[in-house]
């Protein structure tokens, strides 16, 4: 038995549970009531469903008062199995495979599983002579006995309609995929339509920048004209699908599909279940799909963990035919030809401090991860909560104050790019809101009057982050810029561009913005800084996990400092941010978990049809 503190009043959840019990004419003491309340809480925590085996027998405390005791597993299963709430029943809740879903999320999951299964079942694609020649040029075979996983990723991607390339920071994901796109261009008689997308505007911008850099490096190695044809401009998923805010719908869907031959999704770990499903609805059958990302990082903010579901670790192996093609041993049973892990980090070699610490964190060994913090003092450091205020002042003086008096905006940006304070939350004494207010007060109070605007809200050198997309300005949620005077001395917002220049925008024209001397770890996915300071709350909480720590510390290229207590660190490392879903079962990826409840029936192949475009499935 476990006790869970629910940090909210369950008013809406209880109302819905009561209504559904009345619909089926069962009492409020029936386990259905508990299931409806619990599945709504599970969705708020990012799960796409309620896994009974993990939640059964828990006692919940809400606002300090004993509120709810969840049934034991056998009781819960028997009661739900007797109700007409299966996949084929017209009820807002679905019970299937030991999991409880709200029907719309069951719809999303089963529909996505069907779309993926179709692509995974498709026969492998044959490499043309032209593609094979480019493959040999860009991924030459060497005599070394070590496996060239970048070449493996290229072959898998070029021969599969659906593929996943996963790897940690510095493993060369963008390097590899840029070359894959170069090979792919040779596969088509006419120039293919290739779309590069990411879940956020900032991630899309980073993808564009990375591919531009990779193309530049490639041009220096090979004097061939087709390198210029490799696509480089990325956009958000919402923009690709043509989101219509007033209608809460997308322009492109199953009845109005996209005109596209290949879609590459970067930072795929951030894509939630509903959005990924809507993407596949809009894709023509012939379209290739490539997912790129790091499954060890934080999952999406909304429900679902698509990339993690599609990247079982360890890799189950390759089929006999694919293994022979790659020169690798074949899998004993289950195979995953679509999946490649890039295993060599060019940023972290596994021997340096940050690389060792990252591996230790993801192993789940809290004491070992804590010990590593003191074993590499040249790159790792720890500051206790008691010493944090003093250290914060030092960071401000060393990294942030020079931004105010830098010679130009480019010089100020270099200071900002070199160091960042990362927080686990927005609220609390160690949250971004409080820290940004403190730092702003220190710097504003000592800045010269001419460096501030009339409202005293903005001042020269102040870093800001856009928190709302504005397609007319070309600015997106997560974009970071600097307040800086223009040629007339008026303070404007300056945002860096790929080529190194800055776009200047009037502060009054900006969508919602906030100061970012400190920013949440969630907002930094895909970013890199020379030095990172990670600030955690004084007390442990369920939102702290090894994925959060891993994401934060791997943003640092040279130096990482942890600010907090040992107990909070150790507890976070021991907590895995796993999310419950049935996607692996539907795809046959995880055979070990197909039966989660005693006497459960065999897995069925029920696949939902997408709703008509006029219906709201949000």
DRENTI-986376 format. One record per residue (C-alpha): residue in three letters; x, y, z. Coordinates in Angstrom, 2 decimals. Layout:
BEGIN
{ALA {X Y Z}}
...
END
This chain:
BEGIN
{UNK {0.00 0.00 0.00}}
{UNK {1.26 3.46 -0.84}}
{UNK {0.02 6.91 0.03}}
{UNK {-0.07 9.64 -2.59}}
{UNK {-0.65 13.29 -1.81}}
{UNK {-2.84 14.84 -4.49}}
{UNK {-2.02 18.51 -4.76}}
{UNK {-5.37 19.68 -6.03}}
{UNK {-9.07 19.47 -5.30}}
{UNK {-10.57 16.70 -7.39}}
{UNK {-13.84 18.54 -8.03}}
{UNK {-14.08 18.08 -11.80}}
{UNK {-12.77 14.54 -11.68}}
{UNK {-15.34 13.58 -9.05}}
{UNK {-18.17 15.24 -10.99}}
{UNK {-17.30 13.33 -14.15}}
{UNK {-16.97 10.07 -12.21}}
{UNK {-20.39 10.60 -10.63}}
{UNK {-22.00 11.29 -14.02}}
{UNK {-20.51 8.19 -15.63}}
{UNK {-21.56 5.97 -12.73}}
{UNK {-25.10 7.29 -13.08}}
{UNK {-24.96 6.60 -16.82}}
{UNK {-24.19 2.91 -16.19}}
{UNK {-26.48 2.78 -13.17}}
{UNK {-23.79 1.75 -10.68}}
{UNK {-23.24 3.15 -7.21}}
{UNK {-20.55 5.62 -6.30}}
{UNK {-18.91 2.82 -4.34}}
{UNK {-18.28 0.96 -7.58}}
{UNK {-14.61 0.76 -8.71}}
{UNK {-15.60 2.60 -11.89}}
{UNK {-15.81 5.78 -9.82}}
{UNK {-12.23 5.32 -8.65}}
{UNK {-11.06 4.53 -12.20}}
{UNK {-12.55 7.71 -13.68}}
{UNK {-11.03 9.90 -10.97}}
{UNK {-7.65 8.19 -11.26}}
{UNK {-7.44 8.22 -15.06}}
{UNK {-7.97 11.98 -15.10}}
{UNK {-5.15 12.42 -12.60}}
{UNK {-2.97 10.10 -14.69}}
{UNK {-3.57 12.26 -17.77}}
{UNK {-2.54 15.37 -15.84}}
{UNK {0.72 13.59 -14.98}}
{UNK {1.42 12.82 -18.64}}
{UNK {0.17 9.23 -18.85}}
{UNK {-2.07 8.39 -21.79}}
{UNK {-3.93 5.85 -19.66}}
{UNK {-4.31 4.46 -16.15}}
{UNK {-2.31 1.26 -15.61}}
{UNK {-4.24 -0.58 -12.91}}
{UNK {-1.28 -2.65 -11.72}}
{UNK {0.67 0.51 -10.81}}
{UNK {-2.20 2.36 -9.13}}
{UNK {-4.13 -0.41 -7.39}}
{UNK {-4.20 -0.38 -3.60}}
{UNK {-3.00 3.22 -3.25}}
{UNK {-4.45 5.50 -0.61}}
{UNK {-4.79 9.10 -1.70}}
{UNK {-4.67 12.10 0.55}}
{UNK {-6.10 15.33 -0.82}}
{UNK {-5.42 18.67 0.87}}
{UNK {-4.37 16.95 4.09}}
{UNK {-7.54 14.86 4.40}}
{UNK {-7.91 11.14 3.70}}
{UNK {-10.02 11.05 0.54}}
{UNK {-9.73 7.98 -1.60}}
{UNK {-8.65 4.35 -1.37}}
{UNK {-8.08 2.74 -4.76}}
{UNK {-9.22 -0.90 -5.07}}
{UNK {-6.91 -3.88 -5.07}}
{UNK {-5.93 -5.09 -8.53}}
{UNK {-8.09 -8.23 -8.69}}
{UNK {-11.17 -6.40 -7.41}}
{UNK {-10.65 -3.52 -9.79}}
{UNK {-10.11 -5.76 -12.82}}
{UNK {-13.11 -7.95 -12.12}}
{UNK {-15.45 -5.00 -11.63}}
{UNK {-14.35 -3.14 -14.77}}
{UNK {-14.35 -6.28 -16.93}}
{UNK {-18.03 -6.80 -16.11}}
{UNK {-19.02 -3.36 -17.46}}
{UNK {-19.75 -2.43 -21.11}}
{UNK {-16.67 -0.21 -21.36}}
{UNK {-14.61 -2.14 -23.91}}
{UNK {-13.19 -0.72 -27.15}}
{UNK {-16.36 -1.48 -29.10}}
{UNK {-18.74 -0.02 -26.52}}
{UNK {-20.10 3.51 -26.82}}
{UNK {-18.81 4.79 -23.51}}
{UNK {-16.46 7.70 -22.70}}
{UNK {-14.14 5.36 -20.77}}
{UNK {-12.38 2.31 -22.28}}
{UNK {-10.96 -0.63 -20.35}}
{UNK {-8.45 -2.68 -22.35}}
{UNK {-5.29 -4.63 -21.56}}
{UNK {-5.36 -3.75 -17.87}}
{UNK {-5.50 -0.06 -18.75}}
{UNK {-8.23 2.53 -18.39}}
{UNK {-8.46 5.25 -21.04}}
{UNK {-10.61 8.23 -21.70}}
{UNK {-12.00 7.24 -25.09}}
{UNK {-10.42 10.08 -27.02}}
{UNK {-6.96 9.03 -25.78}}
{UNK {-7.72 5.41 -26.59}}
{UNK {-8.70 6.71 -30.02}}
{UNK {-5.40 8.58 -30.38}}
{UNK {-3.28 5.63 -29.27}}
{UNK {-4.99 2.95 -31.34}}
{UNK {-5.07 5.17 -34.42}}
{UNK {-1.38 6.03 -34.13}}
{UNK {-0.54 2.37 -33.55}}
{UNK {-2.38 1.45 -36.72}}
{UNK {-0.55 4.08 -38.77}}
{UNK {2.82 2.98 -37.40}}
{UNK {2.04 -0.70 -37.88}}
{UNK {1.23 -0.10 -41.54}}
{UNK {4.59 1.53 -42.11}}
{UNK {6.49 -1.04 -40.08}}
{UNK {4.86 -3.85 -42.04}}
{UNK {5.71 -2.32 -45.41}}
{UNK {8.41 -4.13 -47.40}}
{UNK {11.89 -2.61 -47.15}}
{UNK {12.83 -0.07 -49.80}}
{UNK {15.55 -0.86 -52.33}}
{UNK {18.51 1.45 -52.62}}
{UNK {19.02 2.76 -56.12}}
{UNK {22.49 2.88 -57.63}}
{UNK {22.60 6.64 -57.16}}
{UNK {21.66 6.35 -53.47}}
{UNK {24.20 3.59 -52.92}}
{UNK {26.92 5.78 -54.43}}
{UNK {26.07 8.70 -52.14}}
{UNK {25.90 6.35 -49.17}}
{UNK {29.42 5.13 -49.95}}
{UNK {30.59 8.72 -50.31}}
{UNK {29.04 10.10 -47.14}}
{UNK {29.28 6.99 -44.94}}
{UNK {32.39 5.18 -46.16}}
{UNK {33.07 1.73 -44.76}}
{UNK {36.24 1.46 -42.74}}
{UNK {38.41 -1.43 -41.73}}
{UNK {37.81 -0.90 -38.04}}
{UNK {35.94 -3.59 -36.14}}
{UNK {33.82 -1.02 -34.33}}
{UNK {30.27 -0.67 -35.60}}
{UNK {29.63 2.57 -37.47}}
{UNK {26.23 3.37 -35.99}}
{UNK {25.83 6.47 -38.12}}
{UNK {26.12 4.28 -41.23}}
{UNK {23.69 1.80 -39.68}}
{UNK {21.25 4.68 -39.09}}
{UNK {21.64 5.77 -42.71}}
{UNK {20.91 2.33 -44.13}}
{UNK {17.92 1.83 -41.82}}
{UNK {16.46 5.21 -42.65}}
{UNK {16.97 4.88 -46.41}}
{UNK {15.38 1.42 -46.56}}
{UNK {12.46 1.93 -44.13}}
{UNK {9.31 4.03 -44.64}}
{UNK {9.46 4.73 -40.90}}
{UNK {12.64 5.07 -38.86}}
{UNK {13.87 6.33 -35.51}}
{UNK {17.35 7.69 -34.82}}
{UNK {17.96 8.09 -31.09}}
{UNK {21.01 9.29 -29.22}}
{UNK {22.22 11.51 -26.45}}
{UNK {23.87 14.94 -26.73}}
{UNK {26.79 15.10 -29.11}}
{UNK {26.18 11.73 -30.78}}
{UNK {25.85 13.33 -34.21}}
{UNK {22.13 13.04 -34.85}}
{UNK {21.93 16.17 -36.99}}
{UNK {25.28 15.37 -38.68}}
{UNK {23.93 11.96 -39.60}}
{UNK {20.49 13.03 -40.75}}
{UNK {21.91 15.82 -42.95}}
{UNK {23.89 13.22 -44.87}}
{UNK {20.88 10.92 -44.97}}
{UNK {18.84 13.70 -46.57}}
{UNK {21.61 14.13 -49.13}}
{UNK {21.34 10.43 -49.99}}
{UNK {17.56 10.60 -50.05}}
{UNK {17.57 13.30 -52.72}}
{UNK {19.02 10.78 -55.16}}
{UNK {16.14 8.35 -54.60}}
{UNK {13.59 10.43 -56.51}}
{UNK {13.36 11.28 -60.20}}
{UNK {11.81 14.63 -59.33}}
{UNK {12.99 16.78 -56.39}}
{UNK {11.15 15.39 -53.35}}
{UNK {9.12 17.51 -50.95}}
{UNK {10.89 17.15 -47.61}}
{UNK {9.60 18.89 -44.49}}
{UNK {11.73 19.49 -41.41}}
{UNK {9.69 20.05 -38.25}}
{UNK {10.03 20.29 -34.49}}
{UNK {7.50 20.63 -31.65}}
{UNK {8.44 24.23 -30.78}}
{UNK {9.60 27.28 -32.66}}
{UNK {12.87 27.34 -30.77}}
{UNK {13.55 23.69 -31.54}}
{UNK {12.78 24.35 -35.21}}
{UNK {15.23 27.25 -35.24}}
{UNK {17.93 25.07 -33.64}}
{UNK {17.32 22.35 -36.23}}
{UNK {17.75 24.86 -39.05}}
{UNK {20.95 26.19 -37.54}}
{UNK {22.37 22.69 -37.03}}
{UNK {21.64 21.58 -40.59}}
{UNK {23.14 24.78 -42.03}}
{UNK {26.31 24.11 -40.04}}
{UNK {26.36 20.46 -41.13}}
{UNK {25.94 21.45 -44.78}}
{UNK {28.79 23.92 -44.50}}
{UNK {31.07 21.25 -43.08}}
{UNK {29.93 18.80 -45.75}}
{UNK {30.68 21.27 -48.54}}
{UNK {34.20 21.66 -47.22}}
{UNK {34.70 17.90 -47.48}}
{UNK {33.00 17.21 -50.81}}
{UNK {32.79 19.53 -53.80}}
{UNK {29.40 18.39 -55.10}}
{UNK {26.55 20.68 -56.15}}
{UNK {23.66 18.66 -54.69}}
{UNK {24.65 19.57 -51.11}}
{UNK {22.95 22.92 -51.67}}
{UNK {19.68 21.06 -52.35}}
{UNK {19.56 19.50 -48.88}}
{UNK {16.62 21.19 -47.12}}
{UNK {17.49 23.32 -44.11}}
{UNK {14.44 25.42 -43.21}}
{UNK {12.46 23.89 -40.35}}
{UNK {9.06 24.85 -38.95}}
{UNK {6.82 23.84 -36.09}}
{UNK {4.46 20.88 -36.32}}
{UNK {1.51 23.21 -35.80}}
{UNK {2.59 25.37 -38.70}}
{UNK {3.10 22.35 -40.95}}
{UNK {-0.39 21.07 -40.15}}
{UNK {-1.93 24.54 -40.53}}
{UNK {-3.40 25.05 -37.08}}
{UNK {-6.60 27.13 -37.12}}
{UNK {-6.86 28.72 -33.64}}
{UNK {-10.43 29.96 -33.97}}
{UNK {-11.68 26.55 -35.09}}
{UNK {-9.40 24.44 -32.87}}
{UNK {-8.67 22.38 -35.94}}
{UNK {-5.89 21.77 -38.46}}
{UNK {-6.04 22.61 -42.15}}
{UNK {-4.40 19.32 -43.09}}
{UNK {-5.91 16.00 -42.04}}
{UNK {-6.99 12.62 -43.46}}
{UNK {-9.34 14.23 -46.01}}
{UNK {-6.89 17.00 -46.94}}
{UNK {-3.44 15.43 -46.65}}
{UNK {-0.15 17.21 -46.94}}
{UNK {1.79 17.22 -50.22}}
{UNK {4.99 15.78 -48.84}}
{UNK {7.37 12.90 -49.57}}
{UNK {9.34 12.86 -46.32}}
{UNK {8.90 14.37 -42.86}}
{UNK {11.72 14.65 -40.33}}
{UNK {10.65 15.36 -36.74}}
{UNK {13.44 16.59 -34.47}}
{UNK {13.20 16.61 -30.65}}
{UNK {10.58 13.89 -31.00}}
{UNK {10.57 13.24 -27.24}}
{UNK {8.67 16.53 -26.84}}
{UNK {5.81 15.51 -29.16}}
{UNK {2.69 14.40 -27.31}}
{UNK {0.28 11.64 -28.31}}
{UNK {-2.55 13.80 -29.75}}
{UNK {-0.20 15.90 -31.89}}
{UNK {1.71 12.90 -33.26}}
{UNK {-1.57 11.21 -34.16}}
{UNK {-2.80 14.30 -35.98}}
{UNK {0.46 14.43 -37.93}}
{UNK {0.06 10.86 -39.16}}
{UNK {-3.55 11.60 -40.12}}
{UNK {-2.30 14.25 -42.50}}
{UNK {0.47 12.22 -44.15}}
{UNK {0.00 10.47 -47.49}}
{UNK {0.67 6.74 -47.49}}
{UNK {3.91 7.07 -49.45}}
{UNK {5.46 9.62 -47.07}}
{UNK {8.60 8.61 -45.21}}
{UNK {8.77 9.52 -41.54}}
{UNK {12.01 10.01 -39.59}}
{UNK {11.99 10.61 -35.83}}
{UNK {15.05 12.17 -34.23}}
{UNK {15.63 12.65 -30.52}}
{UNK {16.91 11.54 -27.13}}
{UNK {14.48 9.30 -25.26}}
{UNK {16.39 9.87 -22.01}}
{UNK {15.31 13.51 -21.94}}
{UNK {12.09 14.82 -20.48}}
{UNK {8.93 13.60 -22.19}}
{UNK {6.28 15.87 -23.65}}
{UNK {4.43 18.33 -21.44}}
{UNK {1.08 16.85 -22.49}}
{UNK {0.11 13.16 -22.37}}
{UNK {2.22 10.57 -24.10}}
{UNK {5.82 9.43 -24.50}}
{UNK {5.98 8.38 -28.14}}
{UNK {9.76 8.37 -28.57}}
{UNK {10.33 6.42 -25.35}}
{UNK {7.69 3.88 -26.40}}
{UNK {9.46 3.39 -29.74}}
{UNK {12.99 3.08 -28.31}}
{UNK {13.14 0.02 -26.05}}
{UNK {16.47 -0.36 -24.27}}
{UNK {18.48 -2.36 -24.79}}
{UNK {17.87 -2.52 -28.52}}
{UNK {16.05 -5.83 -29.23}}
{UNK {18.25 -6.40 -32.30}}
{UNK {17.69 -6.63 -36.05}}
{UNK {15.94 -9.17 -38.22}}
{UNK {17.98 -11.84 -39.96}}
{UNK {17.85 -10.07 -43.31}}
{UNK {18.66 -6.65 -41.90}}
{UNK {21.41 -8.01 -39.64}}
{UNK {23.09 -9.66 -42.63}}
{UNK {22.91 -6.37 -44.53}}
{UNK {24.51 -4.52 -41.62}}
{UNK {27.02 -7.20 -40.66}}
{UNK {25.52 -7.52 -37.18}}
{UNK {24.16 -10.48 -35.18}}
{UNK {20.46 -11.15 -35.67}}
{UNK {17.93 -10.79 -32.86}}
{UNK {16.85 -13.90 -31.02}}
{UNK {13.13 -13.07 -31.21}}
{UNK {11.67 -9.57 -31.36}}
{UNK {13.47 -7.19 -33.75}}
{UNK {13.39 -3.45 -34.39}}
{UNK {14.79 -2.75 -37.85}}
{UNK {13.40 0.78 -37.77}}
{UNK {15.48 1.81 -34.75}}
{UNK {19.10 2.93 -34.43}}
{UNK {20.89 4.19 -31.35}}
{UNK {23.84 6.50 -31.97}}
{UNK {26.15 5.43 -29.18}}
{UNK {29.31 7.51 -29.45}}
{UNK {29.12 11.01 -28.02}}
{UNK {31.53 13.50 -29.53}}
{UNK {30.74 15.95 -26.73}}
{UNK {30.95 13.50 -23.81}}
{UNK {33.32 10.57 -24.21}}
{UNK {32.04 8.81 -21.10}}
{UNK {35.32 9.45 -19.32}}
{UNK {34.96 13.13 -18.52}}
{UNK {33.02 14.45 -15.59}}
{UNK {29.77 15.46 -17.28}}
{UNK {29.55 12.29 -19.37}}
{UNK {30.21 10.04 -16.38}}
{UNK {27.69 11.93 -14.28}}
{UNK {25.03 11.72 -17.02}}
{UNK {25.50 7.95 -17.32}}
{UNK {25.37 7.57 -13.56}}
{UNK {22.16 9.59 -13.32}}
{UNK {20.39 7.53 -15.99}}
{UNK {21.47 4.30 -14.29}}
{UNK {19.28 5.32 -11.36}}
{UNK {22.06 5.01 -8.78}}
{UNK {21.55 8.12 -6.63}}
{UNK {24.49 7.66 -4.21}}
{UNK {26.89 6.94 -7.08}}
{UNK {25.68 9.97 -9.01}}
{UNK {26.17 12.12 -5.93}}
{UNK {29.70 10.77 -5.44}}
{UNK {30.59 11.69 -9.04}}
{UNK {29.89 15.34 -8.28}}
{UNK {33.01 15.49 -6.13}}
{UNK {35.24 13.29 -8.28}}
{UNK {35.69 15.76 -11.14}}
{UNK {36.07 19.19 -9.50}}
{UNK {37.46 20.69 -12.70}}
{UNK {34.04 20.42 -14.39}}
{UNK {31.59 19.54 -11.59}}
{UNK {30.65 21.44 -8.48}}
{UNK {28.00 21.42 -5.75}}
{UNK {26.61 24.37 -3.78}}
{UNK {24.43 23.81 -0.73}}
{UNK {21.18 25.68 -0.18}}
{UNK {22.78 27.63 2.68}}
{UNK {25.49 29.01 0.38}}
{UNK {23.26 29.62 -2.61}}
{UNK {22.64 33.36 -2.10}}
{UNK {26.35 34.11 -2.00}}
{UNK {26.99 31.99 -5.07}}
{UNK {24.11 33.61 -6.94}}
{UNK {25.65 37.05 -6.39}}
{UNK {28.97 35.80 -7.75}}
{UNK {27.31 34.41 -10.87}}
{UNK {25.49 37.67 -11.48}}
{UNK {28.70 39.67 -11.20}}
{UNK {30.70 37.27 -13.35}}
{UNK {28.25 36.41 -16.12}}
{UNK {25.29 38.79 -16.17}}
{UNK {26.54 42.23 -15.18}}
{UNK {29.00 42.37 -18.12}}
{UNK {25.99 42.02 -20.43}}
{UNK {24.78 45.48 -19.41}}
{UNK {27.92 47.28 -20.51}}
{UNK {29.07 45.09 -23.40}}
{UNK {30.35 46.92 -26.47}}
{UNK {27.48 45.69 -28.63}}
{UNK {24.61 43.21 -28.67}}
{UNK {26.78 40.44 -30.15}}
{UNK {29.22 40.70 -27.25}}
{UNK {26.35 40.70 -24.75}}
{UNK {24.89 37.62 -26.42}}
{UNK {28.17 35.77 -25.99}}
{UNK {27.94 36.28 -22.25}}
{UNK {24.36 35.00 -22.20}}
{UNK {25.19 31.96 -24.35}}
{UNK {28.06 30.97 -22.08}}
{UNK {26.11 30.60 -18.84}}
{UNK {22.57 29.85 -17.73}}
{UNK {20.76 29.13 -14.46}}
{UNK {18.34 26.23 -14.85}}
{UNK {15.47 25.55 -12.45}}
{UNK {13.14 22.63 -11.96}}
{UNK {10.07 24.82 -11.44}}
{UNK {8.75 28.32 -11.98}}
{UNK {7.40 28.73 -8.44}}
{UNK {9.07 28.78 -5.04}}
{UNK {12.24 30.37 -3.72}}
{UNK {14.34 28.28 -6.15}}
{UNK {11.95 28.81 -9.08}}
{UNK {12.53 30.94 -12.16}}
{UNK {10.05 33.65 -11.21}}
{UNK {11.70 34.42 -7.87}}
{UNK {15.27 34.17 -9.19}}
{UNK {14.60 36.37 -12.20}}
{UNK {13.01 38.99 -9.95}}
{UNK {16.00 38.99 -7.59}}
{UNK {18.57 39.23 -10.36}}
{UNK {16.58 41.90 -12.17}}
{UNK {16.35 44.03 -9.02}}
{UNK {20.09 43.80 -8.44}}
{UNK {20.99 44.76 -11.99}}
{UNK {18.28 47.38 -12.56}}
{UNK {19.14 49.13 -9.32}}
{UNK {22.75 49.56 -10.37}}
{UNK {22.23 50.24 -14.08}}
{UNK {22.53 53.76 -15.45}}
{UNK {19.28 55.62 -16.10}}
{UNK {19.97 55.96 -19.78}}
{UNK {20.10 52.21 -20.09}}
{UNK {16.46 51.86 -19.04}}
{UNK {13.16 52.65 -20.69}}
{UNK {10.70 55.15 -19.26}}
{UNK {8.63 52.48 -17.55}}
{UNK {11.74 51.09 -15.89}}
{UNK {10.46 47.64 -16.93}}
{UNK {13.24 46.95 -19.43}}
{UNK {16.92 47.75 -19.40}}
{UNK {19.91 47.25 -21.65}}
{UNK {21.31 43.70 -21.53}}
{UNK {18.13 42.15 -20.11}}
{UNK {17.51 38.65 -21.53}}
{UNK {13.94 37.85 -22.52}}
{UNK {12.09 34.78 -23.77}}
{UNK {9.01 34.68 -25.99}}
{UNK {6.26 32.55 -24.46}}
{UNK {3.75 32.71 -27.31}}
{UNK {4.13 32.04 -31.05}}
{UNK {3.86 35.02 -33.40}}
{UNK {4.15 33.82 -36.98}}
{UNK {3.91 37.35 -38.39}}
{UNK {7.10 38.31 -36.54}}
{UNK {8.74 34.93 -37.05}}
{UNK {9.06 34.48 -33.28}}
{UNK {8.11 31.36 -31.38}}
{UNK {7.56 30.09 -27.89}}
{UNK {11.04 29.58 -26.38}}
{UNK {12.91 32.12 -28.53}}
{UNK {15.45 34.06 -26.44}}
{UNK {16.66 37.57 -27.16}}
{UNK {18.23 40.63 -25.52}}
{UNK {16.96 44.12 -24.77}}
{UNK {19.35 46.54 -26.49}}
{UNK {19.27 50.12 -27.80}}
{UNK {18.78 50.68 -31.51}}
{UNK {20.59 53.30 -33.56}}
{UNK {18.32 56.00 -32.09}}
{UNK {18.94 54.89 -28.52}}
{UNK {15.48 53.37 -28.01}}
{UNK {15.38 49.99 -26.31}}
{UNK {14.26 47.16 -28.59}}
{UNK {14.31 43.37 -28.47}}
{UNK {17.12 41.75 -30.46}}
{UNK {16.88 38.11 -31.55}}
{UNK {19.86 36.24 -33.05}}
{UNK {19.62 34.77 -36.54}}
{UNK {21.34 31.78 -38.11}}
{UNK {23.92 33.86 -39.97}}
{UNK {24.94 35.73 -36.82}}
{UNK {22.92 38.92 -37.29}}
{UNK {20.09 40.16 -35.05}}
{UNK {16.50 41.00 -35.83}}
{UNK {15.28 44.06 -33.94}}
{UNK {11.64 44.17 -32.83}}
{UNK {9.82 46.83 -30.82}}
{UNK {9.07 45.52 -27.36}}
{UNK {5.50 46.76 -27.71}}
{UNK {4.95 44.45 -30.71}}
{UNK {6.12 41.32 -28.95}}
{UNK {3.72 38.62 -27.80}}
{UNK {3.98 37.48 -24.21}}
{UNK {7.58 37.65 -22.94}}
{UNK {9.43 37.11 -19.65}}
{UNK {12.91 37.66 -18.23}}
{UNK {15.24 34.63 -18.46}}
{UNK {18.37 35.03 -16.38}}
{UNK {17.01 31.75 -15.04}}
{UNK {14.84 29.39 -17.08}}
{UNK {13.18 26.03 -16.53}}
{UNK {14.95 22.87 -17.61}}
{UNK {11.96 22.03 -19.83}}
{UNK {12.62 25.16 -21.90}}
{UNK {16.26 24.28 -22.53}}
{UNK {15.80 20.98 -24.38}}
{UNK {18.05 21.16 -27.43}}
{UNK {20.11 24.10 -26.12}}
{UNK {23.77 24.11 -25.10}}
{UNK {25.76 26.35 -22.75}}
{UNK {29.40 26.35 -21.76}}
{UNK {28.44 26.44 -18.06}}
{UNK {25.17 25.46 -16.38}}
{UNK {23.99 25.93 -12.81}}
{UNK {21.06 23.68 -11.90}}
{UNK {18.94 24.88 -8.97}}
{UNK {16.57 22.40 -7.31}}
{UNK {14.00 23.02 -4.54}}
{UNK {14.90 22.44 -0.91}}
{UNK {12.46 19.53 -0.67}}
{UNK {11.95 16.54 -2.96}}
{UNK {8.84 16.30 -5.10}}
{UNK {7.28 13.92 -7.64}}
{UNK {8.19 16.28 -10.49}}
{UNK {11.91 15.71 -9.84}}
{UNK {13.26 12.75 -11.82}}
{UNK {16.46 11.41 -13.33}}
{UNK {15.20 12.55 -16.75}}
{UNK {14.97 16.11 -15.45}}
{UNK {18.51 15.98 -14.05}}
{UNK {19.87 14.35 -17.19}}
{UNK {18.27 16.96 -19.43}}
{UNK {19.62 19.82 -17.33}}
{UNK {23.18 18.62 -16.82}}
{UNK {23.68 17.63 -20.47}}
{UNK {22.97 21.21 -21.49}}
{UNK {26.48 21.97 -20.10}}
{UNK {29.43 21.56 -22.44}}
{UNK {32.29 22.38 -20.05}}
{UNK {31.11 22.93 -16.47}}
{UNK {28.11 21.92 -14.38}}
{UNK {27.16 23.10 -10.90}}
{UNK {24.40 21.60 -8.79}}
{UNK {22.70 23.88 -6.28}}
{UNK {20.73 21.97 -3.68}}
{UNK {20.79 19.26 -1.06}}
{UNK {22.13 15.73 -1.35}}
{UNK {18.82 14.12 -0.39}}
{UNK {16.94 15.97 -3.14}}
{UNK {19.52 14.91 -5.73}}
{UNK {19.57 11.25 -4.66}}
{UNK {15.78 11.04 -4.56}}
{UNK {15.48 12.61 -8.01}}
{UNK {17.98 10.15 -9.51}}
{UNK {16.01 7.23 -8.05}}
{UNK {12.73 8.45 -9.60}}
{UNK {12.02 7.41 -13.20}}
{UNK {9.58 9.59 -15.15}}
{UNK {8.06 6.61 -16.95}}
{UNK {4.70 7.13 -18.56}}
{UNK {2.01 4.55 -18.99}}
{UNK {0.68 3.75 -22.44}}
{UNK {-0.36 0.75 -24.48}}
{UNK {1.54 1.69 -27.64}}
{UNK {4.31 -0.88 -27.23}}
{UNK {1.80 -3.67 -26.72}}
{UNK {-0.20 -2.66 -29.79}}
{UNK {2.98 -2.65 -31.90}}
{UNK {4.38 -5.86 -30.40}}
{UNK {7.53 -4.07 -29.22}}
{UNK {7.23 -5.10 -25.56}}
{UNK {6.05 -8.69 -25.44}}
{UNK {6.77 -9.03 -21.73}}
{UNK {3.99 -6.66 -20.71}}
{UNK {1.15 -7.85 -22.88}}
{UNK {-0.58 -9.40 -19.90}}
{UNK {-0.68 -7.04 -16.98}}
{UNK {-3.69 -8.45 -15.16}}
{UNK {-4.40 -12.02 -14.11}}
{UNK {-6.72 -13.92 -16.45}}
{UNK {-6.70 -11.03 -18.93}}
{UNK {-7.79 -11.80 -22.46}}
{UNK {-5.34 -11.77 -25.35}}
{UNK {-4.35 -8.53 -27.00}}
{UNK {-6.74 -7.60 -29.77}}
{UNK {-6.02 -5.68 -32.93}}
{UNK {-8.73 -3.08 -32.58}}
{UNK {-7.67 0.05 -34.43}}
{UNK {-9.73 3.20 -34.17}}
{UNK {-10.79 5.14 -37.20}}
{UNK {-9.97 8.83 -37.19}}
{UNK {-12.87 11.13 -36.39}}
{UNK {-14.48 13.20 -39.04}}
{UNK {-12.76 16.55 -39.44}}
{UNK {-15.77 18.40 -38.14}}
{UNK {-15.67 16.71 -34.75}}
{UNK {-13.51 18.06 -31.97}}
{UNK {-11.13 15.52 -30.49}}
{UNK {-9.11 18.04 -28.49}}
END
